């Protein structure tokens, strides 16, 4: 395993579209949260057993805070109308 490489890819268009619909996100908020949950999905692809993943972006700008959990199946934003 010392000289191995792992490649993970995914098409998350529908996942992001559904997140935008459920949370009534603006296009900008949708892009930010979509990137976060896509990253969570790609990172979670290598989880084993009961491991869980949570990503958070905390900022002081208009988008404020974003969270992505467990393979991108959940996403939450503070300000959805930016």
C-alpha positions in Angstrom: 0.0 0.0 0.0 3.0 2.3 0.3 3.0 3.0 -3.5 -0.8 3.1 -4.1 -3.0 5.8 -5.4 -6.7 6.3 -5.0 -9.0 8.2 -7.4 -12.6 9.2 -6.5 -14.9 11.0 -8.8 -18.6 11.8 -8.8 -21.4 13.6 -10.6 -23.4 15.5 -8.0 -25.6 17.7 -10.2 -28.8 16.1 -9.1 -27.7 16.1 -5.4 -27.0 19.8 -5.6 -30.2 20.5 -7.5 -32.2 18.7 -4.8 -30.4 20.5 -2.0 -31.2 23.8 -3.8 -34.9 22.9 -4.1 -35.2 21.7 -0.5 -33.5 24.7 1.1 -34.8 27.3 -1.4 -31.3 28.4 -2.1 -30.2 31.3 -4.3 -27.8 30.5 -7.1 -24.8 31.8 -5.1 -25.7 29.9 -1.9 -26.4 26.8 -4.0 -23.0 26.9 -5.6 -21.2 27.3 -2.2 -23.2 24.5 -0.5 -23.0 22.3 -3.6 -19.2 22.5 -3.5 -19.2 21.7 0.2 -21.4 18.7 -0.1 -19.6 17.4 -3.2 -16.3 17.6 -1.2 -18.0 15.8 1.7 -19.2 13.1 -0.7 -15.8 12.6 -2.2 -14.0 12.5 1.2 -16.7 10.1 2.6 -16.1 7.6 -0.2 -13.2 6.2 1.8 -14.9 6.0 5.2 -15.2 2.6 6.8 -17.7 1.1 9.2 -19.3 3.6 11.6 -17.1 6.5 10.7 -18.8 9.8 9.9 -17.7 13.0 8.2 -18.7 16.6 8.8 -17.3 19.6 7.0 -17.9 23.2 8.0 -17.0 26.5 6.5 -17.3 29.3 9.0 -16.9 32.9 7.7 -17.9 36.4 8.4 -19.0 37.3 4.9 -22.5 37.2 3.3 -22.6 33.4 3.1 -21.7 33.0 6.8 -21.6 29.3 7.7 -22.1 26.1 5.7 -22.1 22.5 6.9 -21.9 19.3 4.9 -22.4 15.9 6.5 -22.1 12.2 5.7 -21.3 11.8 2.0 -23.1 15.1 1.1 -26.6 13.8 2.0 -27.2 16.8 4.2 -26.3 20.4 3.8 -27.2 23.5 5.8 -26.6 27.2 5.3 -27.2 30.1 7.6 -28.3 32.6 4.9 -30.0 31.0 1.9 -30.9 34.1 -0.1 -27.4 35.4 -1.0 
